[in-house]
Amino acid sequence: MREKIYENLKTIVYALLIAGVFRTFLFQPFWIPSGSMKDTLLIGDFLFVNKMSYGYSRHSCPWSLCPFPGRILADEPERGDVIVFKHPVNKSDYIKRLVGLPGDKVQMVDGVLQINDEPSVQTPNGEYEELYERQGPMGKFPQCENRGAAAGSTCTKSKFVEEFPDGSRHSVLDLGMSFSDNTRVFTVPEGHYFFLGDNRDNSQDSRYSSSIGGVGFVPFENLIGRADRVIFSSAGRSMLHVWTWRRDRFFEAIE
């Protein structure tokens, strides 16, 4: 009897160790808490972040614990990657789209992203629609282009396909002209990156200094990993509310 208990305990310990190694070195679970990446990522999406995407950082792998300490960088972060990173000041986890690489000049002009003085191409792609209701555990209402929408009515935003100068494409949302649609020129320092949310008028990103709630320039060592696929998604206040599951988003690739 004691031997059986011992074997069961040993199995549990091994399972916990394997799960710990899995999370520490390979993948990290991440829930989408806000609408800053709509419609690419929705509130309630659940995904695993590939922590091996860009090698190790001091946040994801202390040098004394790295199984391959000689490996520093796997792949270079690429413009267009959707990345989870640590906020440079408060160390909270954020998820945004990488738009500016080290040495790039980035600017917003009348709502159009400019990279090294070359504008991205924004092609109208209809409207994004959702119910004007409280969303997710935080219970916030979405922002709408049709301002003044009543609770339970349809909330709309203009939708575009944005194409970077290198040809990569993704969806972005727009609420019309806003303060953040025209910015100064940001020159990305070496070893740092510039991020934007796909929901352009509802994202505290690199356009805003970290001193006023934005993220500013993000250093490489703060990158946790790339988000490649939504594993699970729930539109409700809890994942236990089965009737709110978005089954059409299970295992959906992130573009």
N, C-alpha and C positions, 0 to 999 in steps of 0.2 A: 504493500500500500504506500509506504513512504517513498519507494523507488518510483512509483507511478506519479505521485505528487511532485517529486523532484524533476522527473522528466517533463511534466506539464509546465512547471515553473521555468525550466530551462528553455522550453520551446517559446514561451511567452517572452522571456528576456531576449532571445535571439530575434524574434519577430520585431520587438521594439527597437533593437539595435539596427536591424536592417532598415526599418522605417526611418530611423533617425539619420542614417547614412544617406538614404534615398533623398530625404528632404534637404539635408545639409549640402550635399555635393551635386545632386543631379537635378531635381525638380522641386519647385516650391508652389504650393497651392495659392491661388489669389482670387478673391471675390471682387467683382466690379461694384464699387459703392456709389458711384456718381454717374451723371450723364455726359461727362466731358468727352467721351470717345464715341458717342452715338454718331451714325447708326452702325459703325463697325462693331462696337461693343455696347451691350445694353446693361442697365442696372440689374443685378442678379445673375449675370453670366459668371460661371466658375471655370477657371482654367488652371493649367499647370505651366509654370514658367521654366523654360529650359535654362538652367543655371550654367550649363556647359557651353552655351552659345558663344561667349566671348572669353572663355578661359576663366580664371579665378580672379576674385577681387578680395580685398580685406574683409568685406562684409559677408561674402558667401563662403569664404574658405580661409580661416586663419592659417598662416604658413605652417605652424606646428602640426596642423591636422590634415594638410593637403596630401592625398594619396600619391599625387604626381607633382611634387614641389617644383620641379624644373619647368613645368608648363605654365606660362603666364597668359598667353593669348591664343585662342582657338581661331575664330574668324573675326575679322574687323567688323564692327557695327556698320550697317549699310543704311543709307538714306531710305526711308520708307519702313524700316523695321518698327514694329510695335513692341516697346520695351518697358519692363518694370524696373524702377530705379529707386534709390533712397533719396529723399529730399536733402539737398545740401546742408540745410540748417536743422530742421526738426527730426530728420531721419525717418519720417513716415514713408510708406511705400506708395509710389505713384505709378501710373501707367499712361504713356503718351506715345505719339509717333515721332520718330527721329527725322528731322528735316534738315538740320545743319551739322556738318562735319567740321572737325578742327580746320581753321583757316577760312571757312566759308563766310560770305557776307549774306545776311538774311534780313529781309524787310517785308513788311506788309504795306501794300499801296492800294487803297480803295478796296480792301478785302481780298486782294490777290497776292499770293505768296511769291516773293522774288528771291531767287537764289543766285548769288553772284551776278546780280543785275539782269538775270534772265527770268521773266515771269513764267510761273506755272500756267498750264492751260486748264481752265475750268469750264467744263461742258455741262449745261443744265441737264438734270436727270429727274425731273418731276418734283414731287413733294414727299417729304417724310411725314407720316401721320401716326399719331398715338393719342390715347385718351388723356384728357386733362384731368388727372387724378393723382393722388399721392403715390409715390413710387418707392419701393424697396424699404429696408429697415429704417432709413432716415426719414421717410415719409414726406419728401419734398415734391412739390408740383414741378412739372417740366416747364421750360421756357418756350414760348410760342411766337411765331411770326404774326399770327392772327391774334394780337394782344386783346385781352378782354374776354377770352374764351371762358365759358361757364364750366363748372365742375361736371364731369361726365361727357362733355362735348369733345369734338375732335380738335386736337392741337396740331398745327402744321408748321413745317420749316422747309425752306427751299433746299433742294438736294442737288449736289454737283458731283461729277467725276473729275477729280483733280489729277493732272498728269505732271510729274516732275520732269525737268529737263532731260533726265536719263531715260525717260520712257515709262517708269513705274507709275501705276495708277491706283487710286483708292477713292472711297466715298467721303465727302465732307458735307456738313450742314451749315446753313447760314440763316441768320435772323434779320438781315438787312444791315445797313451801315451802323457801326458802333465805334466806341472809342478805340478799341484794339485793332480796328481795320486799317489804321494808318500808324506806322511806328517809325522810329529812327532806324538807321542801319546798325545791325548787331554783327560785330566781327567775332566769330567763335574762337576763343583762345585754344592753343595747343593742349591736347589732353582733355578737352571738354566737348560737350554736345549741346545742341539746341533742339528743344522739343515743342510740339504743338498738339493740342487736342483736335480730333476730327470735328467735334462740335464747336466750331471756331468761336462763337460768341458766348460760350458757356464753359470756358476752360482757363483756369489759372495756370499758365504754362511759362515757357521761357521768355515770353514777351514781357512778363512782369518780374521785377526783382524779388529775390527771396525775402528782402526786408519788408515787403508789403504783401506777402502771402503767395507770391508766385514761386517759380523754381529757379529762374535765372539760368545761367550756364551750369550744366551738370558734369562733374568730373567722371572720367572713366571708372575709377574705383567705386563709384556709387551705382554702377549698372549691375543689376541682379541677373537679368537674362531676357531672352526674347520670348514673346507670347506667340505661339503658332496656331493654336486650335482651342476653340471653346469646347469644354468637356460636357458641361451641364448648364442649364439655365432655368431660372424661376422668376416669374414676374411678380410674385407675391411678397409679403413681408417676411415669410419664412420658407425655407426649402422643404419643410414638412407639408406645406399646402400643395398636395399633389395636383389639384385642379388648376394651379397657376403655372405648372411646368410648360416651358416652350420646347416641345419635343422636336420642332423643326430646326432648333439650334444645336442639338446634341452633336458633338464631334464636328462642328462646322469650322472650316479653315479660316484663319484670320488673314485678310488681305490688306 
